[in-house]
């Protein structure tokens, strides 16, 4: 014999009428045949979520980079001397490197490793 789920509690609404609220989320997954998730399915879904999250972070980085480049083109091309654009460019580069690390932009990391290795090689 199948048990009936309990009736949802009645809650009064602001007009004085009672509303039915259903908190029943269904039976647990083990009770429904074919709904059990295997470890492989869970791992595959987690990988897809991770890949989507990385793509979203990379897209955010690309938009910030685009805005920075547009800012530079609009304001720094009219500079009267070359020192201000160079200093601002270096500061922007440092900021973009930090942002790339925070946004987990994968293609940037090997380039940074090569660049820092090149700097360390010259000091020896």
Secondary structure in CASP SS format (residue, H / E / C, confidence):
PFRMAT SS
TARGET T0000
AUTHOR 0000-0000-0000
METHOD secondary structure of the structure
MODEL  1
X C 1.00
X C 1.00
X C 1.00
X C 1.00
X C 1.00
X C 1.00
X C 1.00
X C 1.00
X C 1.00
X E 1.00
X E 1.00
X E 1.00
X C 1.00
X C 1.00
X C 1.00
X C 1.00
X C 1.00
X E 1.00
X E 1.00
X E 1.00
X C 1.00
X C 1.00
X C 1.00
X C 1.00
X C 1.00
X C 1.00
X C 1.00
X C 1.00
X H 1.00
X H 1.00
X H 1.00
X C 1.00
X C 1.00
X C 1.00
X C 1.00
X C 1.00
X C 1.00
X C 1.00
X H 1.00
X H 1.00
X H 1.00
X H 1.00
X H 1.00
X H 1.00
X H 1.00
X H 1.00
X H 1.00
X H 1.00
X H 1.00
X H 1.00
X H 1.00
X H 1.00
X H 1.00
X H 1.00
X H 1.00
X H 1.00
X H 1.00
X H 1.00
X H 1.00
X H 1.00
X H 1.00
X H 1.00
X H 1.00
X H 1.00
X H 1.00
X H 1.00
X H 1.00
X H 1.00
X H 1.00
X H 1.00
X H 1.00
X H 1.00
X H 1.00
X H 1.00
X H 1.00
X H 1.00
X C 1.00
X C 1.00
X C 1.00
X C 1.00
X C 1.00
X H 1.00
X H 1.00
X H 1.00
X H 1.00
X H 1.00
X H 1.00
X H 1.00
X H 1.00
X H 1.00
X H 1.00
X H 1.00
X H 1.00
X H 1.00
X H 1.00
X H 1.00
X H 1.00
X H 1.00
X H 1.00
X H 1.00
X H 1.00
X H 1.00
X C 1.00
X C 1.00
X C 1.00
X H 1.00
X H 1.00
X H 1.00
X H 1.00
X H 1.00
X H 1.00
X H 1.00
X H 1.00
X H 1.00
X H 1.00
X H 1.00
X H 1.00
X H 1.00
X H 1.00
X H 1.00
X H 1.00
X H 1.00
X H 1.00
X C 1.00
END
